Amino acid sequence: MNGWRLTGLLSLLLLAMAAMFLALHPDIEGLRLAIRATARTSLVLFALAFSAGALVQLVASDATRWQRRNRRYLGVSFAVSHAIHLAALIALARTDSALFWTLTNPANIVLAGTAYLFIAAMTATSFDRTAAWLGARKWRLLHLVGGWYIWLSFAVSIGKRLPQGPIYWAMMAAAIAVGIVRLIAMSRRAKAVPAIP
Ligand code: HEM
């Protein structure tokens, strides 16, 4: 499975997962399950897209070449997953605003909201036409800064939940692993550039 078909299939599965939680728990609990589950699917999809270029550079294999080929489609699937996270959050805020404000605060909304601005800009420039319109240098800068900002948002959101149990330690390990893979690949590329005499 490759390309936009992959994004289509993953999007359908994500929507089905959220719908299933709401059908099984047609209340606040269903919304909270959907919020938590989409945060986790988002982490997996983001990790795959964010590490794709670095992994194929460090360990070229059929799997990493598939991941690199589908980086854009995994990235857009991450955006779909996080759009569901946002939709469920808005539903929770409308249904039980007191609970919503015990789970988050204005500072978090500003910082996490900025991540959504990056996600929107990166998704909008994930099509051949829009990427060409932006130009290669600006595209690389937007996706580099945006990628690391989203990575940081995951590290912060997971970090504050570490006392809640081992699942958050596993999620943090995954986030740190993809960050390290990116840094190693970046430093190897920098060393490979011949020094200016
Ligand atoms: C305005 C933006 C956002 C708000 C208001 C928000 C709010 C929340 C809330 C209230 C929860 C906890 C739900 C519960 O315990 O029932 C949650 C979970 C989470 N969010 Fe978001 N979020 C936002 C954006 C983001 C972004 C941008 C990221 C990462 C890039 C993110 C990652 C997470 C993670 C990792 C969890 C933990 C899920 C779990 O328990 O496994 N969120 N978010």
py3Dmol code that shows the C-alpha trace and the ligand (Angstrom):
import py3Dmol

protein = """\
ATOM      1  CA  MET A   1       0.000   0.000   0.000  1.00  0.00           C
ATOM      2  CA  ASN A   2       1.463   3.331  -1.076  1.00  0.00           C
ATOM      3  CA  GLY A   3       0.664   6.965  -1.770  1.00  0.00           C
ATOM      4  CA  TRP A   4      -2.710   8.652  -1.295  1.00  0.00           C
ATOM      5  CA  ARG A   5      -4.403   5.229  -1.059  1.00  0.00           C
ATOM      6  CA  LEU A   6      -2.359   4.661   2.100  1.00  0.00           C
ATOM      7  CA  THR A   7      -3.526   8.030   3.494  1.00  0.00           C
ATOM      8  CA  GLY A   8      -7.135   7.180   2.547  1.00  0.00           C
ATOM      9  CA  LEU A   9      -7.020   3.785   4.239  1.00  0.00           C
ATOM     10  CA  LEU A  10      -5.342   5.121   7.400  1.00  0.00           C
ATOM     11  CA  SER A  11      -7.856   7.992   7.582  1.00  0.00           C
ATOM     12  CA  LEU A  12     -10.786   5.557   7.342  1.00  0.00           C
ATOM     13  CA  LEU A  13      -9.274   3.376  10.081  1.00  0.00           C
ATOM     14  CA  LEU A  14      -8.722   6.435  12.318  1.00  0.00           C
ATOM     15  CA  LEU A  15     -12.308   7.642  11.816  1.00  0.00           C
ATOM     16  CA  ALA A  16     -13.628   4.119  12.474  1.00  0.00           C
ATOM     17  CA  MET A  17     -11.577   3.913  15.679  1.00  0.00           C
ATOM     18  CA  ALA A  18     -12.944   7.236  16.992  1.00  0.00           C
ATOM     19  CA  ALA A  19     -16.506   6.281  15.969  1.00  0.00           C
ATOM     20  CA  MET A  20     -16.133   2.943  17.766  1.00  0.00           C
ATOM     21  CA  PHE A  21     -15.098   4.658  21.035  1.00  0.00           C
ATOM     22  CA  LEU A  22     -18.075   7.016  20.779  1.00  0.00           C
ATOM     23  CA  ALA A  23     -20.462   4.153  19.976  1.00  0.00           C
ATOM     24  CA  LEU A  24     -19.227   2.064  22.914  1.00  0.00           C
ATOM     25  CA  HIS A  25     -19.165   5.066  25.290  1.00  0.00           C
ATOM     26  CA  PRO A  26     -21.628   7.708  24.010  1.00  0.00           C
ATOM     27  CA  ASP A  27     -20.529  10.167  26.717  1.00  0.00           C
ATOM     28  CA  ILE A  28     -17.504  12.083  28.044  1.00  0.00           C
ATOM     29  CA  GLU A  29     -15.598   8.824  28.473  1.00  0.00           C
ATOM     30  CA  GLY A  30     -15.915   8.119  24.725  1.00  0.00           C
ATOM     31  CA  LEU A  31     -14.533  11.577  23.883  1.00  0.00           C
ATOM     32  CA  ARG A  32     -11.613  11.162  26.281  1.00  0.00           C
ATOM     33  CA  LEU A  33     -10.833   7.718  24.844  1.00  0.00           C
ATOM     34  CA  ALA A  34     -10.864   9.219  21.329  1.00  0.00           C
ATOM     35  CA  ILE A  35      -8.565  12.076  22.464  1.00  0.00           C
ATOM     36  CA  ARG A  36      -6.065   9.710  24.061  1.00  0.00           C
ATOM     37  CA  ALA A  37      -6.186   7.114  21.254  1.00  0.00           C
ATOM     38  CA  THR A  38      -5.665   9.726  18.512  1.00  0.00           C
ATOM     39  CA  ALA A  39      -2.756  11.258  20.465  1.00  0.00           C
ATOM     40  CA  ARG A  40      -1.167   7.792  20.339  1.00  0.00           C
ATOM     41  CA  THR A  41      -1.918   7.068  16.662  1.00  0.00           C
ATOM     42  CA  SER A  42      -0.591  10.566  15.913  1.00  0.00           C
ATOM     43  CA  LEU A  43       2.652   9.755  17.721  1.00  0.00           C
ATOM     44  CA  VAL A  44       3.155   6.571  15.670  1.00  0.00           C
ATOM     45  CA  LEU A  45       2.371   8.276  12.331  1.00  0.00           C
ATOM     46  CA  PHE A  46       4.454  11.351  13.181  1.00  0.00           C
ATOM     47  CA  ALA A  47       7.399   9.161  14.265  1.00  0.00           C
ATOM     48  CA  LEU A  48       7.241   7.258  10.947  1.00  0.00           C
ATOM     49  CA  ALA A  49       7.127  10.453   8.853  1.00  0.00           C
ATOM     50  CA  PHE A  50       9.668  12.395  10.946  1.00  0.00           C
ATOM     51  CA  SER A  51      12.279   9.613  10.950  1.00  0.00           C
ATOM     52  CA  ALA A  52      11.798   8.434   7.329  1.00  0.00           C
ATOM     53  CA  GLY A  53      14.630  10.369   5.640  1.00  0.00           C
ATOM     54  CA  ALA A  54      17.058   9.758   8.499  1.00  0.00           C
ATOM     55  CA  LEU A  55      16.323   6.027   8.804  1.00  0.00           C
ATOM     56  CA  VAL A  56      16.813   5.281   5.109  1.00  0.00           C
ATOM     57  CA  GLN A  57      20.104   7.170   5.287  1.00  0.00           C
ATOM     58  CA  LEU A  58      21.306   5.180   8.317  1.00  0.00           C
ATOM     59  CA  VAL A  59      19.817   1.714   7.524  1.00  0.00           C
ATOM     60  CA  ALA A  60      18.735   1.321   3.912  1.00  0.00           C
ATOM     61  CA  SER A  61      16.295  -1.594   3.654  1.00  0.00           C
ATOM     62  CA  ASP A  62      12.996  -2.370   1.907  1.00  0.00           C
ATOM     63  CA  ALA A  63      11.102  -1.205   5.013  1.00  0.00           C
ATOM     64  CA  THR A  64      12.931   2.120   5.382  1.00  0.00           C
ATOM     65  CA  ARG A  65      12.752   2.747   1.614  1.00  0.00           C
ATOM     66  CA  TRP A  66       8.948   2.173   1.801  1.00  0.00           C
ATOM     67  CA  GLN A  67       8.765   4.567   4.752  1.00  0.00           C
ATOM     68  CA  ARG A  68      10.791   7.233   2.879  1.00  0.00           C
ATOM     69  CA  ARG A  69       8.687   6.810  -0.278  1.00  0.00           C
ATOM     70  CA  ASN A  70       5.517   7.276   1.777  1.00  0.00           C
ATOM     71  CA  ARG A  71       6.793  10.011   4.095  1.00  0.00           C
ATOM     72  CA  ARG A  72       4.370  12.601   2.705  1.00  0.00           C
ATOM     73  CA  TYR A  73       1.372  10.245   2.955  1.00  0.00           C
ATOM     74  CA  LEU A  74       2.267   9.183   6.505  1.00  0.00           C
ATOM     75  CA  GLY A  75       2.629  12.885   7.386  1.00  0.00           C
ATOM     76  CA  VAL A  76      -0.814  13.748   6.011  1.00  0.00           C
ATOM     77  CA  SER A  77      -2.265  10.717   7.868  1.00  0.00           C
ATOM     78  CA  PHE A  78      -0.719  12.140  11.050  1.00  0.00           C
ATOM     79  CA  ALA A  79      -2.534  15.425  10.295  1.00  0.00           C
ATOM     80  CA  VAL A  80      -5.835  13.527   9.915  1.00  0.00           C
ATOM     81  CA  SER A  81      -5.249  11.755  13.247  1.00  0.00           C
ATOM     82  CA  HIS A  82      -4.510  15.061  14.946  1.00  0.00           C
ATOM     83  CA  ALA A  83      -7.535  16.713  13.341  1.00  0.00           C
ATOM     84  CA  ILE A  84      -9.662  14.041  15.063  1.00  0.00           C
ATOM     85  CA  HIS A  85      -7.775  14.797  18.333  1.00  0.00           C
ATOM     86  CA  LEU A  86      -8.806  18.451  17.873  1.00  0.00           C
ATOM     87  CA  ALA A  87     -12.420  17.659  16.936  1.00  0.00           C
ATOM     88  CA  ALA A  88     -12.818  15.459  20.036  1.00  0.00           C
ATOM     89  CA  LEU A  89     -11.212  18.200  22.183  1.00  0.00           C
ATOM     90  CA  ILE A  90     -13.661  20.799  20.863  1.00  0.00           C
ATOM     91  CA  ALA A  91     -16.550  18.403  21.563  1.00  0.00           C
ATOM     92  CA  LEU A  92     -15.244  17.844  25.116  1.00  0.00           C
ATOM     93  CA  ALA A  93     -14.866  21.613  25.719  1.00  0.00           C
ATOM     94  CA  ARG A  94     -18.459  22.167  24.571  1.00  0.00           C
ATOM     95  CA  THR A  95     -19.905  19.229  26.498  1.00  0.00           C
ATOM     96  CA  ASP A  96     -18.081  19.669  29.808  1.00  0.00           C
ATOM     97  CA  SER A  97     -16.051  22.859  29.889  1.00  0.00           C
ATOM     98  CA  ALA A  98     -15.275  22.500  33.629  1.00  0.00           C
ATOM     99  CA  LEU A  99     -13.608  19.120  33.015  1.00  0.00           C
ATOM    100  CA  PHE A 100     -11.881  20.467  29.892  1.00  0.00           C
ATOM    101  CA  TRP A 101     -10.220  23.235  31.933  1.00  0.00           C
ATOM    102  CA  THR A 102      -9.059  20.775  34.587  1.00  0.00           C
ATOM    103  CA  LEU A 103      -7.279  18.811  31.810  1.00  0.00           C
ATOM    104  CA  THR A 104      -5.678  21.799  30.072  1.00  0.00           C
ATOM    105  CA  ASN A 105      -4.938  25.529  30.500  1.00  0.00           C
ATOM    106  CA  PRO A 106      -4.592  28.667  28.327  1.00  0.00           C
ATOM    107  CA  ALA A 107      -0.781  28.397  28.112  1.00  0.00           C
ATOM    108  CA  ASN A 108      -1.093  24.823  26.799  1.00  0.00           C
ATOM    109  CA  ILE A 109      -3.705  25.942  24.276  1.00  0.00           C
ATOM    110  CA  VAL A 110      -1.321  28.600  22.913  1.00  0.00           C
ATOM    111  CA  LEU A 111       1.694  26.244  22.728  1.00  0.00           C
ATOM    112  CA  ALA A 112      -0.243  23.231  21.380  1.00  0.00           C
ATOM    113  CA  GLY A 113      -2.285  25.555  19.140  1.00  0.00           C
ATOM    114  CA  THR A 114       0.986  26.716  17.529  1.00  0.00           C
ATOM    115  CA  ALA A 115       1.721  23.064  16.731  1.00  0.00           C
ATOM    116  CA  TYR A 116      -1.648  22.964  14.922  1.00  0.00           C
ATOM    117  CA  LEU A 117      -0.621  26.028  12.865  1.00  0.00           C
ATOM    118  CA  PHE A 118       2.534  24.157  11.794  1.00  0.00           C
ATOM    119  CA  ILE A 119       0.512  21.003  11.062  1.00  0.00           C
ATOM    120  CA  ALA A 120      -1.878  23.042   8.879  1.00  0.00           C
ATOM    121  CA  ALA A 121       0.962  24.798   7.010  1.00  0.00           C
ATOM    122  CA  MET A 122       2.904  21.550   6.510  1.00  0.00           C
ATOM    123  CA  THR A 123      -0.196  19.688   5.291  1.00  0.00           C
ATOM    124  CA  ALA A 124      -1.128  22.517   2.923  1.00  0.00           C
ATOM    125  CA  THR A 125       2.369  22.333   1.394  1.00  0.00           C
ATOM    126  CA  SER A 126       2.333  18.530   1.058  1.00  0.00           C
ATOM    127  CA  PHE A 127       0.996  18.627  -2.507  1.00  0.00           C
ATOM    128  CA  ASP A 128       3.191  18.964  -5.610  1.00  0.00           C
ATOM    129  CA  ARG A 129       1.636  22.285  -6.646  1.00  0.00           C
ATOM    130  CA  THR A 130       1.732  23.965  -3.237  1.00  0.00           C
ATOM    131  CA  ALA A 131       5.255  22.669  -2.531  1.00  0.00           C
ATOM    132  CA  ALA A 132       6.432  24.103  -5.882  1.00  0.00           C
ATOM    133  CA  TRP A 133       4.674  27.409  -5.074  1.00  0.00           C
ATOM    134  CA  LEU A 134       6.549  27.669  -1.750  1.00  0.00           C
ATOM    135  CA  GLY A 135       9.935  26.805  -3.253  1.00  0.00           C
ATOM    136  CA  ALA A 136      12.419  24.146  -2.107  1.00  0.00           C
ATOM    137  CA  ARG A 137      14.350  26.252   0.444  1.00  0.00           C
ATOM    138  CA  LYS A 138      11.288  27.640   2.245  1.00  0.00           C
ATOM    139  CA  TRP A 139       9.605  24.209   2.106  1.00  0.00           C
ATOM    140  CA  ARG A 140      12.633  22.596   3.794  1.00  0.00           C
ATOM    141  CA  LEU A 141      12.764  25.334   6.449  1.00  0.00           C
ATOM    142  CA  LEU A 142       9.015  25.089   7.215  1.00  0.00           C
ATOM    143  CA  HIS A 143       9.122  21.286   7.475  1.00  0.00           C
ATOM    144  CA  LEU A 144      12.337  21.327   9.535  1.00  0.00           C
ATOM    145  CA  VAL A 145      11.155  23.910  12.085  1.00  0.00           C
ATOM    146  CA  GLY A 146       7.574  22.561  12.112  1.00  0.00           C
ATOM    147  CA  GLY A 147       8.746  18.957  12.527  1.00  0.00           C
ATOM    148  CA  TRP A 148      10.900  19.787  15.527  1.00  0.00           C
ATOM    149  CA  TYR A 149       8.174  21.981  17.068  1.00  0.00           C
ATOM    150  CA  ILE A 150       5.681  19.102  16.811  1.00  0.00           C
ATOM    151  CA  TRP A 151       8.330  16.740  18.218  1.00  0.00           C
ATOM    152  CA  LEU A 152       8.753  19.116  21.185  1.00  0.00           C
ATOM    153  CA  SER A 153       4.950  19.282  21.665  1.00  0.00           C
ATOM    154  CA  PHE A 154       4.852  15.493  21.939  1.00  0.00           C
ATOM    155  CA  ALA A 155       7.798  15.458  24.364  1.00  0.00           C
ATOM    156  CA  VAL A 156       6.058  18.048  26.604  1.00  0.00           C
ATOM    157  CA  SER A 157       2.576  16.413  26.442  1.00  0.00           C
ATOM    158  CA  ILE A 158       4.020  12.980  27.204  1.00  0.00           C
ATOM    159  CA  GLY A 159       6.553  14.274  29.747  1.00  0.00           C
ATOM    160  CA  LYS A 160       3.896  15.775  32.016  1.00  0.00           C
ATOM    161  CA  ARG A 161       2.053  12.426  32.031  1.00  0.00           C
ATOM    162  CA  LEU A 162       5.078  10.257  32.929  1.00  0.00           C
ATOM    163  CA  PRO A 163       3.883   9.784  36.542  1.00  0.00           C
ATOM    164  CA  GLN A 164       0.649   8.243  35.161  1.00  0.00           C
ATOM    165  CA  GLY A 165       2.266   4.927  34.179  1.00  0.00           C
ATOM    166  CA  PRO A 166       4.592   2.879  31.985  1.00  0.00           C
ATOM    167  CA  ILE A 167       2.712   3.544  28.715  1.00  0.00           C
ATOM    168  CA  TYR A 168       3.935   7.158  28.896  1.00  0.00           C
ATOM    169  CA  TRP A 169       7.521   5.988  29.460  1.00  0.00           C
ATOM    170  CA  ALA A 170       7.199   3.829  26.313  1.00  0.00           C
ATOM    171  CA  MET A 171       5.769   6.782  24.354  1.00  0.00           C
ATOM    172  CA  MET A 172       8.602   9.009  25.595  1.00  0.00           C
ATOM    173  CA  ALA A 173      11.181   6.381  24.606  1.00  0.00           C
ATOM    174  CA  ALA A 174       9.712   6.317  21.078  1.00  0.00           C
ATOM    175  CA  ALA A 175       9.783  10.136  20.834  1.00  0.00           C
ATOM    176  CA  ILE A 176      13.378  10.327  22.100  1.00  0.00           C
ATOM    177  CA  ALA A 177      14.458   7.511  19.733  1.00  0.00           C
ATOM    178  CA  VAL A 178      13.185   9.325  16.608  1.00  0.00           C
ATOM    179  CA  GLY A 179      14.787  12.570  17.816  1.00  0.00           C
ATOM    180  CA  ILE A 180      18.153  10.810  18.242  1.00  0.00           C
ATOM    181  CA  VAL A 181      17.872   9.127  14.818  1.00  0.00           C
ATOM    182  CA  ARG A 182      17.278  12.540  13.201  1.00  0.00           C
ATOM    183  CA  LEU A 183      20.235  14.110  15.034  1.00  0.00           C
ATOM    184  CA  ILE A 184      22.611  11.260  14.104  1.00  0.00           C
ATOM    185  CA  ALA A 185      21.595  11.471  10.424  1.00  0.00           C
ATOM    186  CA  MET A 186      21.971  15.263  10.511  1.00  0.00           C
ATOM    187  CA  SER A 187      25.477  15.098  12.009  1.00  0.00           C
ATOM    188  CA  ARG A 188      26.566  12.444   9.456  1.00  0.00           C
ATOM    189  CA  ARG A 189      25.322  14.641   6.623  1.00  0.00           C
ATOM    190  CA  ALA A 190      27.203  17.631   8.056  1.00  0.00           C
ATOM    191  CA  LYS A 191      30.440  15.567   8.240  1.00  0.00           C
ATOM    192  CA  ALA A 192      29.928  14.306   4.676  1.00  0.00           C
ATOM    193  CA  VAL A 193      29.937  17.880   3.289  1.00  0.00           C
ATOM    194  CA  PRO A 194      33.528  18.572   2.120  1.00  0.00           C
ATOM    195  CA  ALA A 195      35.205  21.389   4.075  1.00  0.00           C
ATOM    196  CA  ILE A 196      35.685  24.664   2.196  1.00  0.00           C
ATOM    197  CA  PRO A 197      39.470  25.032   1.624  1.00  0.00           C
TER     198      PRO A 197
END
"""
ligand_1 = """\
43
HEM
C -5.078 23.186 21.426
C -4.423 22.062 21.348
C -4.525 20.887 22.292
C -5.280 20.701 23.406
C -6.274 21.657 24.044
C -4.983 19.366 23.903
C -5.559 18.796 25.014
C -5.369 17.512 25.450
C -6.062 16.901 26.563
C -7.144 17.573 27.405
C -5.590 15.644 26.713
C -5.954 14.621 27.797
C -7.245 13.919 27.498
C -7.667 13.041 28.658
O -6.885 12.750 29.571
O -8.833 12.640 28.649
C -4.568 15.462 25.662
C -3.827 14.342 25.504
C -2.685 14.300 24.751
N -2.322 15.200 23.767
Fe -3.334 16.857 23.263
N -4.080 18.762 23.077
C -3.740 19.661 22.100
C -2.832 19.455 21.093
C -1.874 18.467 21.125
C -0.685 18.433 20.312
C -0.326 19.484 19.261
C 0.011 17.302 20.657
C 1.276 16.767 20.117
C 1.847 17.161 18.999
C -0.767 16.619 21.681
C -0.405 15.446 22.272
C -1.114 14.823 23.275
C -0.664 13.605 23.944
C 0.626 12.838 23.682
C -1.655 13.281 24.875
C -1.644 12.094 25.847
C -2.542 10.996 25.348
C -2.530 9.805 26.281
O -3.038 9.919 27.409
O -1.990 8.793 25.869
N -1.902 17.351 21.923
N -4.481 16.597 24.906
"""
view = py3Dmol.view(width=600, height=400)
view.addModel(protein, "pdb")
view.setStyle({"model": 0}, {"cartoon": {"style": "trace"}})
view.addModel(ligand_1, "xyz")
view.setStyle({"model": 1}, {"stick": {}})
view.zoomTo()
view.show()
